[in-house]
């Protein structure tokens, strides 16, 4: 997960990041990175996989690909039609269908087209990274898509996710978000950043669904399970 030939400081950071990543994967599972050369597919898959089983998410993506000619064809589908494609038993199916509808609408509003292949270059990357400034598409989702598609050296993260990572001991508490993200990008390879960001994002999803605004232990709402990081034990001792 971490780079080799690291300095002692970066080795310590790599160990901390690995420890947090593996703890999150103990709860949320380790998944094979979904490689693609399609930026929109990378965004769509992030919506599908959050909170859902891996096989269910991959199967849903296949059904979408089979159902629609292209992303523009899917864009004009109704939320109800998207629900039908995902399936009534899909995790939070109505919410997922609405999120997909909003995503594609935002992309069309931003670019007036649904084929973004010509933006997958050095100049276009900056245009894509500006999406959160003009749309409701999340910054971490855009960065994760760029990491998946082009292996752009950027750690996908928002303020809440960084706060959680710091709480779990992944990065030193004195670091600002800008400093911490830069350190992560210098320490982890592409696969490592994708693994870590997914685990953090899944845990934030659980925390937000519970109506909490502050970071929580890895075993938060994980019925009867011990915290892989042992943080709950240290709190009980105090």
N, C-alpha and C positions, 0 to 999 in steps of 0.2 A: 504493500500500500504506500509506503514512504519511499522517497528517493534513497539512493545509496551514496556513500562517500560524504556523509553529512558531518557538520561540525557538532561538538558536544551539545551546544544549545539547541540546534535544530533536531538532533537525535532525541533530546528530551522532549521537545515539542511533538515530534513524530510519535513517540511512545504514548504521550498523553492523548493525541488525536486518535491513534489506533485503539487505545483502551476504550475511549468513548464510543468510537465507531462500532467496535465489536460488542459492546454492551447494548447498543441500540439494535444491532443485528440479531442479538440473542432474543430480543423481544419481537422485532418486526421482520426478522428473516433476512438472509442475504440473497440478493437477486442478481441475475445476469444482466449486465448493462444493456439496455435496449439501444443498439447502434442504429443510426439512420442517417441518410443524407438529405432528409426532408425536414426543414425547420418547423413547418406547421405541424407535421406529425409528431415531432419531439414535444411540442406544446400540448397537443391533443392527448398524447400518452400520459403526460404528467397529471392531467385532470383525471384520466381513467384509472391510473394506478393508486392515487392517494386514498388510503384507507381500504383499498380493495385487495383481494388475493391476486397474486401474480398471474396465474393462469386465466382468471376471469378477465383481467385487464388486457392480456394479450389476445384472448379470444374476442373481446369486444372490439379491439382495434381491427382485427381481421374482418369482423362483420361490417364495420364501417367501410373498410376498403372495398369489400364485396358489394355493398349496397349502393355506394355513390361513385359516380364517374370520376369526380375530382373534388377538391375542397370547396369550389364554388357551388357545385351541386349540393354538397352537404350544407353549405351556408344558407341556402334558401329553404331548407327543410324546417318544419315546425318543431317546437320542443316536444310535442307529443310523438311525432315521427321519430325523433332521436331517441325518445324513451323506448319506443317499440324495437328499435335496432339494438339498443343496449340490453333490453330484456327486463321484464317486471321485477325479477329477483336481484337485479344488479344493485350493488351497494349505493344507497342514496340516489336512486336512478333519476328522480325528478331534478334534484340538485345538479347532478352530473350533466344531464341534458341541457339545463339552463346555462351552466358554465360553458359548455361547448358552444352553444348558440351565441353567447356573449363574446367568447374568444374570437370566433370567426367573423362576427360583425365588427369587432374592433379592428381586426386585421384588414378587413375590406375598407373600413373608414380611413385607416391610416395610409393604405397603399393603392386603393381602388383596383386591386387585382388580387388573385389568390395563388399566384405562382411567384414565389420569392427567390427562385434559384439565382437570379441575377444579383441578389444582394449578399450572396454567400462569398464575399471577398473582403479584402482589407477595408475598402471604403464603405461597403455596405454594412459591415459589422457595426459601425458606429450608428448607422441609421436604425438598425435593429435594437441596439442597446438603448436607444432613446424612446422606445415604445412605451415604457412605464410613465414617461412624462406627458404623453398625449392620449393614453388609453388606460383602461383599468387592468391591463395585463401586468402581473406582478414582476418586479425586478428579478427575483430569484428564479422565476420560471424562464424568463428570457435568457438569463445567464446559464442556466442548466441546459437549455436547448442548444445554445452556442457551444457549450462544452461537449454535449453529446454528438453534435453534427460536425463541428469543425475543430474540436479539441482546443478551443480558445482558452488560454491559461487564465481562467477566472473562477474563483470559488463562489458558487451560487449561494447567496445569503441575504437576508433582510435583518433589520435591527432586532426583532424578537428572536429570530433563530440564532443570531450571534450572542445575544444575552443568555439564551439557553445553553449554548456551547460553552460559554464562559462559566456558567453556573455548574455545569457537569465536569468542569476541570479540563476541558479540551485546550483552552488557551489561557495564558496568565491574566489574572484579573486587572492589572494596571493598563493593559493594552486597550487602545481605542478600537472601534470597529475597523477603521481603515488600516491601522497597524496590524490588527489580528488577521484580517483577511489576506493582507500581503504576506504575512508569515506563513499562513496555510498554503498559499499559492507557491511559495518558495520551497515548502516542505513535502507536499504530497504530489503524486502524479495524477493524471486524469482520472484513472479508475478510483484512486483513493478519494479524490474530491467528490466524485459522483456517489460513491458509497456513503461517505459521511453526510453529504448534504441530503441524501434521501432519508437517512435515519433521523436526522434532526427535524426534517420537514414532517415526517410521519408523527414524531412525538409532539411537535407543535400542534398538529392536527387534533390529537387526542386532548391536549391541554385546552385548546380553544373550544372544542366541542363540550368540554366539561364546564365551560363558562369561567375558566381561570385566566388571569392575565399575567401571572408570575410563573417563572420556570418551576418545573416539578421533577422529582426523581424519576429515573427510568422505569421504575415499577409503579408509577402513578396509575391508579385504576387498572392494574394488572392483577386480577384477583388471585390472592394467595401466593404470589410470586415474590421472591426476594429480589432486592435491588442488585443487579450485576456489578454495580460500582460500590456497593456497600455504604452508600451515603445515608440511607435511612438508619443504619446502625449507629453511625457517628452522631446523628441527631438525637437518637434515643438516649445515648450515653450522656449527652449534654443536659 
